[in-house]
Amino acid sequence: MTVSIVVVSHSENIADGAAELAAQMAPDVLVLTAGGTADGRIGTSLEKVLAALDHAAGGDGTVILTDLGSAVMTAESALEFAEDPAGVLLADAPLVEGLVAASVAAQGGADVQAVKRAAEAVRGPSQNSGPPPQREVSEGSVTGQGPDFTGDFELINQAGMHARPAAKIAGGLSALDAEVTVNGVDGASMTALMTLAAGKGSVLHVEARGVDAERAVNYVGGLVQAGFGEP
């Protein structure tokens, strides 16, 4: 099983659209929505949030993401009635980018704490721990002394650095205790990675510092060398 995610939004359309996007990145993750009021108006519904949490119960934990302040209050009220409040975490993260990063982390098998950190890490450099799944890179790809490691990896997937690869990189790195840059931008930020506009054949230069520095470079290298699972 994986960690589930609940999206709380003032708009049913926004919640459903964000969940649809996340499903493209992480098809095996249960993303439940609680958008709008019970009668279809703009607003939030405690009953909808509680129903989503009930549906998610029994898994490996649940992370809640919200859009605006009153949605946070509704989510906090729902936590008071949750059967297992310790297994439900409220993330302070941008709704769409945080949801994508959290979903990718959950798809990779991260625990509930790491999924929450993945969502929150889109705000800036990660200081978190909890490794994503590992992919081995070819011998000699990673170099480094002590805590600092670097690697250079050529993009082989046809579409290059688009949303899905950026989300996979950012979601995984956010769960590691390392500061990572990719071609000079924050490796834990999906948005920053997409601004690279790196096409097929471009080389990603990865630099990492911290306890999980080598693991981080190997993670990015493994994704790139596997073509992110794309043609």
N, C-alpha and C positions, 0 to 999 in steps of 0.2 A: 504494500500500500504506500501511498504518498501523502504528503501534507496537502490538505485542501485549502482553498482560498475563497473568501466571501467578499464580494464587491458591494459596497453601500454607496449609492448615489442618489441625488435628488431627481434624477431623470432615469426612467426605465430604459430609454433608448441608449443613453450613455453607458449604463451598466451592461446592457446586453452587447453593445458594440465593443466595449473594452474586453469583455469575456470572449467574444468571437476572435479578437486579435490575439489574445493570450492562447487560445486553443490552437492557433496556427503554429505557435512556438513550442507549446507543451501539450500535445494531444492526450497524454495520459493523466493529466492533472485535473482534478475535479474543481471547477471554478463555478461557484454559485452566486447568483445575483439577487440583490434586494434594492431595486431601483424604483423611485417614485412612491406615491402613497397607494393604499389599498384600492382607492377608487380611481386611480389613473392620473392623479394630479401631480404637479411638481412638488416634491417634498420627500420626507423619509418616513418609513413605517417600522415601528418596533416589531410588529407582528411579522413582517416580511423578514427582518433580520433574524428573529428567533426561529422562524421556519427554516431558514438557510442553515443556521447553526445546528438545528436538530437533524437536518439531512446530512450534515458533515460529521456528526457525532460517530464515534467508534473508529475513526481513522487514526492517523499518526499526528494529529494536531491540526489546528486551523489558524490561518492568518487573515485578519480583516483589513481591507483597504477602503478608504473613504475619499469623497471628493471635497466637501466643504465642512466648516466647523460644526454645524448642527448635525451633520451625518456622524461626526465623531461622538457627539453627545448621545445620539441614538444607539450607536454601537456600544458605548460604555454602559448605557442602561441595559442593553441586551446581555452584556457580560454578567450582570448581577443575577440574571435568571438562568444562565447557562448551566448545564449539568456538570460540566468539567471546565470551570473557568481557567484553571491552570494550564489547560491544553489549548486555550484560545488566546492569541496575541494580537494586539492592535498595532499596526505599523503606521509610523509617521512618514509618509512618502507620497510623492505625486501619484495620482491614481493610475494613469495609463502606463507610464514608464516603470513605476514601481510594480505594477501588476505583471508586466512582461518579465521583469527581472526576477520577481518572486516565483513566477510560474516556471521559468527556465531552471531556477535553483531546485524547485520541488521535483521537476521532471528528472533532474540528475540525482535525486535521492537524498537531498539535504534534509536535515531535521527541521522542526518548526522554528527553532531559534535562528538557524541559518537562513531559512526562507524569509523571516522577518528582516534580518540584517541585509539580505540581498535587496529587498524592496527599499530599505532606507538608505542603502549605499549609493543609490542613483543621485543623491544630493551632493556627494563629494567623495574624496578618497576613502577607501575602506580601512577600518582599523579592527576588523573582525576576524573571527576564526571559524573553522569548521570546513574541511576540504570538500570540493566537488569531486565527482568521479574522475579517475585518472586515465589519461591516454598517453602511451609511451611515444616519444618522438625518436627519430633516428639518431644513432650515436654521433656525438660531435656537434649536435645542433645547439646545445646549451653550454655556455661557458660562464665562469665566475669564480670569485675568491671570497671565502667567508660568506657573509649574508647577501652579497650582491650578485645577481645573475642577469645575463642578457641572452637573447636569441633572435635570429633572423629567419623568417619563414615566408615563403612565397605563396600567395593566394592562388589556388588551383581551381576553385569552383567558378563556374561560368559567370555568375552574377557579382562576384566579389563581395565587398563589405556592405551588404544591405542590412535591413532590419533584423532578420533572423540570426545571421552570424554575430551581429553586434550584441544582440540580446544574450546569445549563448556565452560569449566572452564575458560580458559584464556580469551576468548572473552568477557565473562560476567564480570569477575573481572576487566578487563582493563577499564570498563566503570564506576567503582566505586571509590570513594575517600577513598581508604584504601590501606595499604601495607599488602599484604597477602602472607604467605608461606604455602606450602603443603608439609609435611614431609621434611621441611627444604629448599625447593627450591621455587623460585619465582612463585607464583600462576598465574601471568599474562603472563607467558612464556609457550607457547605450547611445545617448545623443551625441556625446563627444566622438565616439567611434564612428558613427555614421557620417559625421562632418569630414572625415578623412577622404570620403569618396574614393576609396581604394578599389580599383578594378582588378580583374584577373591578371595575374602576372606581377602585381605590385608586391613589394616586400614589406612585411610588417616587422619593425624593429621593436622588440619587447625588452624593457628594463624593469627589474623588480628588486625591491629592498624589503627586508623583514624576515621573520621566522620562516614563512612559507614561500620565500622568493623563488627557489628552484622549482618548487611544486607549481607555482604560478606560471612560470615560463614554460614548463612542460605541458601544463594544461592548455595554454594558448597554442603552443606548437602542435599538440595533438589534434586539436580542432582544425587548425589550418591544413595540416598534412592529410587529414581525413576529408578535406573539402566540406567540412561542416555537415557531412552526410548528404550533400547535394551533388547534382551532376557537374 
